Amino acid sequence: MTMWQQVMRWATRQDAYSDMKVDRLKEYLDGLDGLVTAPERVDHSETFLARYQLDQARRIAEMAAGMLHAPHAEVNIVTADEQITVAAVDRYQLVEPPIARTRGEGWCQNVVALSDTLAIEDGETHPLVRETDIAKSGRIKSYLGAPIVLGDNVIGALCVYDEDARSWSEDDANRLTMLADVVSSSSPA
């Protein structure tokens, strides 16, 4: 883990914030928009979308939801403009991917920008996402996302989430990362 990733991991801990730190972190993450929209990363995202076996992605999402006792799990690929759900499990309703939403609506872009696992205990108070429509609506309170990598680029995230606030353990993060690595290792070249 690079020094930057260690700093960002510390900085994204919910209890590490003052208002000034939040503003600085948001400015910094806004500056990372170039990373998220980098042409090579976007090309890898589009390659994944064109070639990946979506039924395999659904099985991995099902495993993630089951292992982490989460009502929702998704495999999301982040392009320059969109977050595309290629596989989804929802305990309450049938979901038929692909589902595209603007990149700013989804939380997985933060995993792409950080190139690391991101745990959010309560989206209504977490500085990275509290201003999003999803957090304000209460549709998602807790989120755990792990990077999906193709080549040297983080192209998306395997995530689980809940309508209730909840803590995610290090074991939870490790399990989700392991499953995201399966998605990454079976991604098309």
C-alpha positions as CSV (number, residue, x, y, z in Angstrom):
1,M,0.0,0.0,0.0
2,T,1.4,3.4,-1.0
3,M,1.8,6.2,1.4
4,W,-1.0,8.1,-0.4
5,Q,-3.4,5.1,0.0
6,Q,-2.5,4.9,3.8
7,V,-3.3,8.6,4.2
8,M,-6.5,8.3,2.2
9,R,-7.6,5.2,4.2
10,W,-7.0,7.2,7.4
11,A,-8.7,10.3,5.9
12,T,-11.8,8.4,4.9
13,R,-12.4,7.1,8.4
14,Q,-15.6,8.7,9.5
15,D,-14.3,9.8,12.9
16,A,-11.2,11.5,11.4
17,Y,-13.1,14.6,10.2
18,S,-13.4,18.2,11.1
19,D,-15.2,20.5,8.7
20,M,-11.9,21.9,7.4
21,K,-10.6,18.3,6.7
22,V,-13.8,17.5,4.9
23,D,-13.5,20.5,2.6
24,R,-9.8,19.7,1.8
25,L,-10.6,16.1,1.2
26,K,-13.5,17.0,-1.2
27,E,-11.2,19.4,-3.1
28,Y,-8.6,16.6,-3.3
29,L,-11.1,14.0,-4.5
30,D,-12.6,16.5,-7.0
31,G,-9.1,16.7,-8.4
32,L,-9.0,12.9,-8.8
33,D,-11.8,13.2,-11.3
34,G,-9.1,13.1,-14.0
35,L,-8.0,9.7,-12.6
36,V,-11.6,8.4,-12.9
37,T,-12.0,9.7,-16.4
38,A,-8.5,8.8,-17.6
39,P,-8.8,7.4,-21.2
40,E,-6.9,4.1,-20.4
41,R,-9.1,3.4,-17.4
42,V,-12.2,4.2,-19.3
43,D,-11.0,1.9,-22.2
44,H,-10.5,-1.0,-19.7
45,S,-14.0,-0.3,-18.3
46,E,-15.6,-0.5,-21.7
47,T,-13.6,-3.7,-22.5
48,F,-15.0,-5.3,-19.3
49,L,-18.5,-4.3,-20.2
50,A,-18.2,-5.7,-23.7
51,R,-16.7,-9.1,-22.8
52,Y,-17.4,-10.1,-19.2
53,Q,-19.7,-13.1,-18.4
54,L,-22.6,-11.4,-16.6
55,D,-23.9,-14.6,-15.1
56,Q,-20.6,-15.0,-13.3
57,A,-20.8,-11.5,-12.0
58,R,-24.3,-12.2,-10.6
59,R,-23.0,-15.3,-8.8
60,I,-20.2,-13.3,-7.2
61,A,-22.7,-10.6,-6.1
62,E,-24.9,-13.4,-4.6
63,M,-21.9,-14.7,-2.7
64,A,-21.0,-11.3,-1.4
65,A,-24.5,-10.6,-0.1
66,G,-24.6,-14.0,1.6
67,M,-21.2,-13.9,3.1
68,L,-21.7,-10.4,4.5
69,H,-25.3,-10.8,5.4
70,A,-26.2,-7.8,3.3
71,P,-29.6,-7.2,1.6
72,H,-27.9,-5.8,-1.5
73,A,-24.8,-6.5,-3.6
74,E,-23.7,-5.1,-7.0
75,V,-20.9,-5.4,-9.5
76,N,-20.5,-1.8,-10.8
77,I,-18.3,-0.6,-13.6
78,V,-17.5,3.1,-13.6
79,T,-17.0,4.8,-17.0
80,A,-16.2,8.4,-17.7
81,D,-19.9,9.4,-17.3
82,E,-21.8,6.5,-15.8
83,Q,-21.8,3.9,-13.1
84,I,-23.2,0.7,-14.7
85,T,-24.5,-2.1,-12.6
86,V,-23.8,-5.3,-14.5
87,A,-25.0,-7.6,-11.7
88,A,-27.2,-7.0,-8.7
89,V,-28.7,-8.9,-5.9
90,D,-31.6,-7.4,-4.0
91,R,-33.3,-9.3,-1.2
92,Y,-36.5,-7.4,-1.7
93,Q,-37.0,-7.2,-5.5
94,L,-36.0,-8.6,-8.8
95,V,-33.2,-6.5,-10.4
96,E,-32.5,-6.8,-14.1
97,P,-29.1,-5.2,-15.0
98,P,-27.6,-3.5,-16.7
99,I,-28.6,-0.4,-15.0
100,A,-26.9,2.9,-15.8
101,R,-26.8,5.9,-13.6
102,T,-24.8,9.1,-13.8
103,R,-21.4,8.6,-12.2
104,G,-22.1,11.3,-9.6
105,E,-25.2,9.3,-8.3
106,G,-23.2,6.2,-7.4
107,W,-20.7,5.7,-4.5
108,C,-18.5,3.3,-6.4
109,Q,-16.6,6.2,-8.1
110,N,-15.0,6.8,-4.6
111,V,-13.6,3.3,-4.6
112,V,-12.2,3.9,-8.1
113,A,-10.7,7.3,-7.1
114,L,-9.2,5.8,-3.9
115,S,-8.1,2.6,-5.6
116,D,-8.9,0.9,-2.3
117,T,-11.7,-0.6,-0.3
118,L,-14.1,1.9,1.2
119,A,-16.4,1.3,4.2
120,I,-19.1,3.7,5.1
121,E,-21.1,3.1,8.3
122,D,-23.7,5.8,7.8
123,G,-24.0,7.6,4.5
124,E,-26.1,10.4,6.1
125,T,-23.0,11.6,8.0
126,H,-20.1,10.4,6.0
127,P,-18.4,13.4,4.3
128,L,-17.7,11.6,1.0
129,V,-21.3,10.8,0.3
130,R,-23.6,12.7,2.6
131,E,-24.5,15.3,-0.1
132,T,-25.6,12.6,-2.6
133,D,-29.2,12.0,-3.4
134,I,-28.9,8.4,-2.3
135,A,-27.6,9.3,1.1
136,K,-30.2,12.1,1.6
137,S,-33.0,9.7,0.6
138,G,-31.9,7.0,3.1
139,R,-32.0,4.3,0.4
140,I,-28.4,3.5,1.3
141,K,-26.9,4.1,4.7
142,S,-24.1,1.6,5.0
143,Y,-21.8,0.7,2.1
144,L,-18.7,-1.5,1.6
145,G,-17.0,-1.5,-1.8
146,A,-13.9,-3.2,-3.0
147,P,-12.0,-2.4,-6.2
148,I,-12.3,-4.4,-9.5
149,V,-9.0,-4.1,-11.4
150,L,-8.3,-4.7,-15.0
151,G,-4.7,-4.3,-16.0
152,D,-3.3,-1.6,-13.8
153,N,-6.7,0.3,-13.6
154,V,-9.5,0.2,-11.1
155,I,-12.5,0.0,-13.3
156,G,-15.3,-0.4,-10.7
157,A,-16.3,-2.0,-7.5
158,L,-18.0,-5.0,-6.0
159,C,-20.2,-3.5,-3.2
160,V,-22.7,-4.5,-0.6
161,Y,-25.0,-2.1,1.1
162,D,-27.9,-1.8,3.5
163,E,-30.7,0.7,4.3
164,D,-29.6,0.6,7.9
165,A,-26.4,2.0,9.4
166,R,-23.9,-0.7,10.3
167,S,-20.2,-1.2,11.0
168,W,-18.1,-3.2,8.6
169,S,-15.3,-5.3,10.1
170,E,-11.9,-5.8,8.7
171,D,-12.9,-9.4,8.0
172,D,-15.9,-8.1,6.0
173,A,-13.6,-5.9,3.9
174,N,-11.2,-8.8,3.4
175,R,-14.0,-11.1,2.2
176,L,-15.3,-8.6,-0.2
177,T,-11.8,-7.8,-1.5
178,M,-11.3,-11.5,-2.1
179,L,-14.5,-11.7,-4.1
180,A,-13.6,-8.6,-6.0
181,D,-10.3,-10.2,-6.9
182,V,-12.2,-13.1,-8.4
183,V,-14.1,-10.7,-10.6
184,S,-10.8,-9.0,-11.5
185,S,-8.9,-12.2,-12.2
186,S,-11.6,-13.5,-14.5
187,S,-12.0,-10.2,-16.4
188,P,-11.3,-10.2,-20.1
189,A,-7.9,-9.0,-21.1
